[in-house]
Amino acid sequence: MSAVLSPGGLRDLGDDVGDDVAHGFAARYLSMLEGRVDRLRTAVEHDDAVTAHVAALSLHSSSTMVGADALAEVARSLTAYLRSGALSAARALLPELMLVAAMTTAALLARV
């Protein structure tokens, strides 16, 4: 697994858009993270591959932007499983998703 957060994730985003915007994005990301993870988990548990795939793509892109590398990696793996219809493999990855999301929340809260 990658580091929970990339060392320069928020700093790089801040360089691109300004520190205030980067911190605002991180705060919005955190406020939406639990809902995104729950939507993805629920869709996988209910064998809704289309909804789960869209949720995994969203989680991957937003996690990448904020530098949440480990969560982006899990979301990327889920996306690949869901794209190929491997719902059982996606379901097996849910405990890791939940753990890494919690770790990401704690790490980002310490930085924002």
TIDRENGU-495732 format. One line per 3 residues: number of its first residue (from 1); for each residue z, y, x of C-alpha. Coordinates in steps of 0.05 Angstrom, whole numbers, plus 5000, padded with zeros to 4 digits. Layout:
! TIDRENGU-495732
NUM	Z/Y/X; ...
END
This chain:
! TIDRENGU-495732
1	5000/5000/5000; 4985/5070/5024; 5040/5122/5034
4	5064/5147/4966; 5038/5217/4982; 4987/5237/5034
7	5020/5281/5086; 4974/5340/5071; 4955/5327/4998
10	4987/5388/4965; 4976/5430/5028; 4901/5414/5027
13	4897/5429/4953; 4934/5494/4967; 4884/5512/5021
16	4828/5502/4971; 4856/5537/4910; 4918/5573/4933
19	4990/5550/4936; 5010/5575/4867; 4952/5538/4834
22	4966/5475/4874; 5039/5474/4854; 5019/5488/4782
25	4971/5430/4784; 5025/5385/4813; 5074/5406/4759
28	5022/5392/4704; 5006/5326/4737; 5079/5307/4735
31	5087/5329/4663; 5028/5285/4643; 5040/5225/4689
34	5086/5185/4644; 5038/5192/4585; 4978/5173/4627
37	5013/5111/4654; 5038/5091/4585; 4969/5099/4555
40	4939/5056/4610; 4994/5003/4604; 4989/5000/4528
43	4913/4994/4530; 4916/4937/4581; 4971/4901/4541
46	4928/4906/4478; 4865/4882/4514; 4830/4949/4502
49	4788/4949/4565; 4748/5012/4547; 4810/5056/4535
52	4845/5026/4596; 4784/5039/4640; 4780/5112/4619
55	4855/5120/4630; 4851/5088/4699; 4794/5133/4719
58	4833/5194/4697; 4895/5171/4733; 4855/5157/4796
61	4821/5224/4799; 4883/5266/4784; 4925/5226/4832
64	4874/5235/4887; 4872/5310/4875; 4948/5317/4882
67	4951/5270/4943; 4986/5213/4908; 4949/5162/4950
70	4988/5099/4931; 4981/5112/4857; 4907/5129/4865
73	4898/5063/4901; 4931/5023/4845; 4889/5061/4793
76	4826/5046/4834; 4843/4972/4834; 4856/4974/4759
79	4789/5009/4748; 4753/4955/4787; 4787/4899/4747
82	4774/4933/4681; 4701/4948/4698; 4690/4874/4711
85	4729/4853/4648; 4786/4821/4688; 4841/4841/4639
88	4889/4787/4664; 4883/4814/4735; 4895/4885/4708
91	4955/4860/4669; 4984/4829/4732; 4980/4896/4767
94	5021/4933/4713; 5089/4923/4747; 5061/4954/4811
97	5032/5011/4771; 5100/5026/4740; 5137/5022/4806
100	5087/5066/4844; 5086/5117/4787; 5162/5123/4791
103	5159/5130/4867; 5104/5182/4861; 5145/5222/4811
106	5206/5222/4857; 5165/5241/4918; 5128/5298/4883
109	5192/5326/4852; 5220/5331/4922; 5160/5373/4943
112	5147/5417/4883
END
